[in-house]
Amino acid sequence: MIYLVEDNAALRDSLMAMFKEIAGLQVSGACGTEEEAVEWLRRHEGQWQLAVVDLFLLQGSGLGVVTSLREREPWQKIVVLTNYATPDIRRRALALGADAVFDKGRELDAFFAYCSKLQPRPVVSHPLPIPPS
């Protein structure tokens, strides 16, 4: 399950189409504010696999979203996708808990390659009870 946090509706729609076409992945939800993102991701705790987060949002910031998700499963990844992927922003986002940072204008191929390599969410199997002898 992918969740997209992007304030530009046209870009959000374009990214959702590209996820499906390029990486064969489906976006389950999207929003344009920090508050909506944090609320959705917490409500779906343990269900989402990838959160793609822009830095500049209609309300709040992408760094606030990243910070709020420090406590998550190891298979849940957070990627910052921004037009401002400066060395300082990259260091800061990674220090706050992002798994990767990509520049929207120059690194979309690398971004989609990263996304397509994500492992599926682990399946929890429950052992069958052993019948009494």
C-alpha positions as CSV (number, residue, x, y, z in Angstrom):
1,M,0.0,0.0,0.0
2,I,1.5,3.3,-1.1
3,Y,0.4,6.7,0.3
4,L,1.3,9.9,-1.5
5,V,1.7,13.3,0.2
6,E,1.9,16.0,-2.5
7,D,0.2,19.4,-2.5
8,N,0.1,19.8,-6.3
9,A,-3.0,18.0,-7.5
10,A,-1.9,17.7,-11.1
11,L,1.5,16.3,-10.1
12,R,-0.2,14.0,-7.6
13,D,-2.4,12.6,-10.4
14,S,0.6,12.3,-12.7
15,L,2.7,10.4,-10.1
16,M,-0.2,8.0,-9.3
17,A,-0.4,7.2,-13.1
18,M,3.4,6.8,-13.3
19,F,3.4,4.4,-10.3
20,K,1.1,2.1,-12.0
21,E,2.7,2.4,-15.5
22,I,6.4,2.3,-14.6
23,A,6.6,0.4,-11.3
24,G,3.3,-1.7,-11.5
25,L,2.3,-0.2,-8.1
26,Q,-1.0,1.1,-6.9
27,V,-1.4,4.2,-4.8
28,S,-4.0,3.6,-2.0
29,G,-4.4,7.2,-1.0
30,A,-3.1,10.8,-1.3
31,C,-3.4,14.2,0.4
32,G,-1.8,17.6,0.4
33,T,-1.3,18.4,4.1
34,E,0.8,17.2,7.0
35,E,-2.2,16.8,9.2
36,E,-4.1,14.6,6.8
37,A,-1.0,12.5,6.0
38,V,-0.2,11.9,9.7
39,E,-3.8,11.0,10.5
40,W,-4.2,8.6,7.6
41,L,-0.8,6.9,8.1
42,R,-1.4,6.4,11.8
43,R,-5.0,5.2,11.2
44,H,-3.5,2.6,8.8
45,E,-0.6,1.7,11.0
46,G,1.0,-1.5,9.9
47,Q,-0.9,-1.5,6.6
48,W,1.1,0.9,4.4
49,Q,4.4,0.0,2.8
50,L,5.6,3.2,1.3
51,A,4.9,6.9,2.1
52,V,6.1,9.3,-0.6
53,V,6.3,12.8,0.9
54,D,6.9,16.2,-0.7
55,L,8.5,18.8,1.6
56,F,6.3,21.8,0.9
57,L,2.6,21.1,1.6
58,L,-0.6,23.1,1.8
59,Q,-0.4,22.9,5.6
60,G,2.6,21.8,7.6
61,S,5.7,20.2,6.0
62,G,6.9,16.9,4.7
63,L,9.6,16.9,7.4
64,G,6.8,16.9,10.0
65,V,5.3,13.9,8.3
66,V,8.7,12.1,8.3
67,T,9.3,12.9,12.0
68,S,5.9,11.7,13.0
69,L,6.6,8.2,11.5
70,R,9.8,7.4,13.2
71,E,8.0,4.5,15.0
72,R,7.1,2.1,12.2
73,E,7.8,-1.4,11.0
74,P,11.2,-2.0,9.3
75,W,9.5,-2.9,6.0
76,Q,7.6,0.5,6.0
77,K,9.6,3.0,4.0
78,I,9.4,6.8,3.8
79,V,10.7,8.5,0.7
80,V,11.0,12.3,0.3
81,L,10.4,13.4,-3.3
82,T,11.1,17.1,-3.7
83,N,12.3,19.8,-6.0
84,Y,14.7,20.9,-3.2
85,A,16.9,17.9,-2.7
86,T,19.9,19.9,-1.6
87,P,22.7,18.2,0.4
88,D,21.4,19.8,3.6
89,I,17.8,18.8,3.0
90,R,18.9,15.2,2.2
91,R,20.9,15.0,5.5
92,R,18.1,16.5,7.5
93,A,15.4,14.2,6.0
94,L,17.5,11.1,6.5
95,A,18.3,12.2,10.1
96,L,14.6,12.6,10.8
97,G,13.8,9.1,9.6
98,A,13.4,9.1,5.8
99,D,14.8,6.1,4.0
100,A,15.7,8.0,0.8
101,V,15.5,11.4,-0.8
102,F,15.0,12.0,-4.5
103,D,14.8,15.2,-6.6
104,K,11.6,15.4,-8.7
105,G,13.3,17.1,-11.6
106,R,16.4,15.0,-11.9
107,E,16.0,11.7,-10.1
108,L,12.6,10.3,-11.1
109,D,14.1,7.3,-12.8
110,A,16.1,6.4,-9.7
111,F,13.0,7.1,-7.6
112,F,10.9,4.6,-9.5
113,A,13.7,2.1,-9.6
114,Y,13.9,2.3,-5.8
115,C,10.1,1.9,-5.5
116,S,10.0,-1.1,-7.9
117,K,12.6,-2.9,-5.8
118,L,10.6,-2.7,-2.5
119,Q,9.9,-6.1,-1.1
120,P,6.3,-7.0,-0.5
121,R,4.9,-6.6,3.0
122,P,5.8,-9.7,5.0
123,V,3.0,-12.2,5.5
124,V,2.6,-13.2,9.1
125,S,1.8,-16.9,9.4
126,H,0.3,-18.4,12.4
127,P,1.3,-21.9,13.2
128,L,-1.4,-24.4,13.3
129,P,-2.1,-25.9,16.7
130,I,-0.8,-29.4,17.3
131,P,-3.6,-31.7,18.0
132,P,-3.4,-33.6,21.3
133,S,-2.2,-37.2,21.0
